Amino acid sequence: MPEDGSCEPTAAGSAIAWACRQLVLWGGMALAVYLVASYRDRPLQPAAVAGPAAAAAPPAAAPASDVVHDSLVYHAGPGGHVVLDADVDGAPVHFIVDTGATFVTLTPADAAAIGYGRGDLDFSIKMGTANGVTRAAPITLREVRIGQLELEDVPAAVVENLSVSLLGMSFLSRLDHWEMHNGTLTISW
């Protein structure tokens, strides 16, 4: 309390409060950067967009022989990623399954293959990725088909500078169940 007995904060107290807020803010941001960097190369860990290592992903995993009606099973490749091929609006697209990606995200090349030219896209969204902030264009996919599974009207985004398309939560969250266990992804609908 100041010497005059008032309850007003002192200039020194305000400076300390400001310094504490800055410490918490910058410490939190440093922790977030550390966590993103630490978990970046682990399979199916939170990361909005895979880094350059994803470009060298193994070939698409074939469904396992133990496919049951209304379920598909995929095994992770040597890098720990589940990679699969899908039919999107009539065009083949090679995906890495990414449970940390909010949306199905397409490379500009994959978007062009399904009919979205650069001039058709409005890159109005900024997305935080493992590689920094980039621009994205929101779209809706008419149909995403994987094996006998078909989902319609799937929210997605075309992301600039993306090297591989990601099958994210806007697809996975619409399934009855999905589970990653011991390098095996099981999806049910």
NORKALIN-V250264 format. One line per field, one symbol per residue. ss: DSSP state (@ for helix, = for strand, . for the rest). phi: phi as a letter, one per 30 degrees, with the letter a starting at -180 (. if undefined). psi: psi as a letter, one per 30 degrees, with the letter a starting at -180 (. if undefined). Layout:
ss = ???
phi = ???
psi = ???
This chain:
ss = ..........@@@@@@@@@@@@@@@@@@@@@@@@@@@@@............@@@@@..............=====.......======..=======......===.@@@@@@....@@@....=====..===============..===========.....===.@@@@....=====..=====.
phi = .dddidcdddddddddddddddddddddddddddddddcecddhceadbddedddcddeeddeddcdceibbbbcddedicccbcbcchibdbcccdbddddcdbcdedddddcjcdeddccdccccdbdcjdbcbcdbbddabbbhddbcchcdabccdidcbdcccddcddcddabacbhibccbbb
psi = klfgflgkkleeeeeeeeeeeeeeeeeeeeeeeeeeeegegkkhlkkeklaffffhlllkkkklfhklkgkkkkkkaeffkjklkljjhfkkkklkkjffkelkkkleeeeefggjleffkjifkkkklfgaklklkklkkekkkjbgkkklhjklkkkkgkfkkkjaffeefflekkkjkhgkkkkk.
